Amino acid sequence: MMSPIKIIKKACVFIVGIIVVIIGIILLPLPGPGLLIIAGGLLILSSEFNWAERHLATVKNKIKKLLDLSKSKQDDKKK
């Protein structure tokens, strides 16, 4: 059985992580770092939950693809 302190810590991590993810989702349609904020929330959650770690890998791949796309567009503008 988990100690009460571990249960409280896990609950706090869950609450903070979910709040950060929700803020990131709200910011997605706006210009700004919505995906990065979601990644930060998943990073917080992944410290306690394995499912968040799997989703974090997916978000990291999407961010990498967006960065590559952005770099290729910048290179096209320079030419």
Residue pairs with C-beta under 8 A, 6 or more apart in sequence:
2 10
9 48
10 48
13 44
13 45
13 47
13 48
14 45
14 48
14 49
16 44
17 41
17 42
17 44
17 45
17 52
18 41
18 45
19 41
20 37
20 38
20 40
20 41
20 44
21 37
21 38
21 41
21 42
21 45
22 41
23 37
23 41
24 34
24 35
24 36
24 37
24 38
24 39
24 40
24 41
25 34
25 38
26 34
27 33
27 34
27 37
28 34
28 35
28 38
35 59
35 62
35 63
35 66
36 63
38 59
39 56
39 59
39 60
39 63
42 52
42 53
42 55
42 56
42 59
43 56
45 52
45 56
46 52
46 53
46 56
